[in-house]
């Protein structure tokens, strides 16, 4: 996997589409744990962003071991996608923007102004710094 510290403009545009990412974190025993998630990206491609409830396994794994990987395949074209390996460099909890970010994701993925049934969930926004990136067939 080629080393890269950011995504290309084509990869940024791709991740701004409502595509589902599969995120892999590392379990305490070293085994992988994979979860489908909504994905976001900084405009300059410097960070990929995911959002999760504070108590989930992926969040706990990311706190203990910040190594993370994600794969995003176009839901309409399986030959188009992005794979990223990187490190969680920042975790922003609910009051630091985690809740605001999940509302943004609800708009992107469901067309809703607010994430439904949020209740008292503690949301965590995780910013991922890429270290390796593979981009496939992103020019359309």
N, C-alpha and C positions, 0 to 999 in steps of 0.2 A: 504494500500500500504506500503510495507516494507521501513523503512528508510534506505538510502544508500547515501554516498557522492561521489560514483563513479560507473561506469559500470564495469561489469566483462569482462574478455578477450573475452568471447563468444559474449557478447553484442557489444563490440567494433568491432569485426570482422563482425557482422551482419550489423552495421551501416556503415561500409566501403563498403558494397554492394550498388548498386544504387537503394535503396528503397525510397519511398516517405513517408514523415512524415506529420502528421496533427498536426498543432501547435495551441494551444488555448492561447489567451491572454485575459486580462480583460478590458472590455469597461468602460468608465467613470461612467456609471450607475450600474456597477457590473456584467453585463451580460457577458457571454463568447463570444468570436469571434474566429472562427476556419478557418485556411487557410492551404492548402497543400503546402509543401515546400520541396526543396532538403535539405538533412541533412548531416552533417559531425561530426566527433568526434576526440578528442585528442587520441593519441595512448595509453595513460595510463588510459583512461576512466574517467578522471577528469572533462571534459567538453564536452557537446554536442554543436554543432555550427550550426547556420543557417545564411543565408544571405538574405538581402532584400533591396529594394530601400528605400531611406531615407524617402520618403513621404508616404509610405504605412500605412494603419491602424494598422497592427501588430507592425510596428516599433514605431509609435506614442504611441500605447498602452504600449509597453515595456519600453519606456522612462518614461512614467507617472507612471506605476506600473510594477515592474520587475518580478512579479509572472508569471510563464509560465508553460505549460504542453505540452507534445507531445506524440503522439502514432504512432508507425511504425509497420505495418503488412506486412509480406512477401508477395510480389505480386504473388508468386507461391505456397504459403502454408499459408492459413489464420489462422492456428493454431500456427504459429511461429511469435514472435514479441517482442517488447519492449515498455513499457510505462514509461515515466519519468515526474516527477514534479520537478520544481526547480526554480532558480532565475537567471535572466540575471545579470551577474556580471561585464560584460565588453561589450562596444559597440565600435567597431573600424570602423571608417568611411573610405571612399574611399582611401584617402591618407595614412591611417594607416594600410592598408592591405585589406580593403573591396573589392576593385576592383580585386586585385590579387587573393583573395579567390574565387570570382565568376568565374574567369577563371578556377581555379582548379575544381570547381563544374561542369562547362561545359564539362570538360574532363571526369569526372566521369560519368555523366549522359547522355551526348550526343556524347562523343568521339571527341569533338572539342578542339582545342588548346586555343581558346578564346571564351568568351561569345558573342553570336551574337547580333548585333544592340545595343551595350552598349551606344553609343552616349555620352551624357553628364549626364547619370544617376549617382547619388550619391549612391553608395552601402554601406551598413552597415552590418558588420559581428558581430553577437551577440553570445557571449560565455555564455552558460547556465551551472550553477553549480547544479548538481542533489541533491535533498534532499530525494526523494523517487523513487524507481525503481522497476518495475515488469518485469521479463524476462520470456518468454514462449517458451519452446521447441527449444532452440537455439543450442543444440547439433545435428549435422548432420553427 
